[in-house]
């Protein structure tokens, strides 16, 4: 049973455009929702994270939108740049998470390509 | 400050061989984790250690054992490697599992089992 569903699997966006990646979760006990960025051959790195007491969080060009009632959250990358080309993972964690106590439960990832 | 380090970076094993993946962090974090990453599957939690002296199973623990050697080090052992364990393994650490879930990942170990 996949507890965090991520879409799309791959995404191509023109330079300067907006990249949008969506995730949906099932476990209502989740209380922490991070996005990780991963470049080829590297480990994932935390990009931005949100807790369910707010509906939006912005850090520079990156914004998380959170809809608690729909159990969905999304990552928006404004003014997308070629350097943003990477794989992005949404994740969730919290008490009794399906990933095992306080480990992260990850989506399957989105391969983002920003075309110059 | 090296963050999370993992050794080795690459390893090829034959079916049935054993090996230990090493992980160390220098951030004084309480919790440490082992994940595996397979194409199209995201990362899946194998084991975690909330604090020194404790370990717990994650989503995919079968075929693995772990040891939290001290606060800095958390090792993952494959007793009898199988081709299904071909994967990239990531170690991660976080400051405290009760207050912050932010996890810092190492560079990974790419393991091939033939």
Interface residues (C-beta under 8 A of the other chain):
Chain A: X6 X9 X32 X34 X36 X41 X42 X43 X44 X45 X46 X49 X89 X93 X94 X98 X99 X100 X101 X102 X103 X104 X105 X106 X107 X108 X109
Chain B: X4 X31 X33 X35 X40 X41 X42 X43 X44 X45 X47 X48 X50 X56 X57 X58 X59 X90 X92 X97 X98 X101 X102 X103 X104 X105 X106 X107 X108
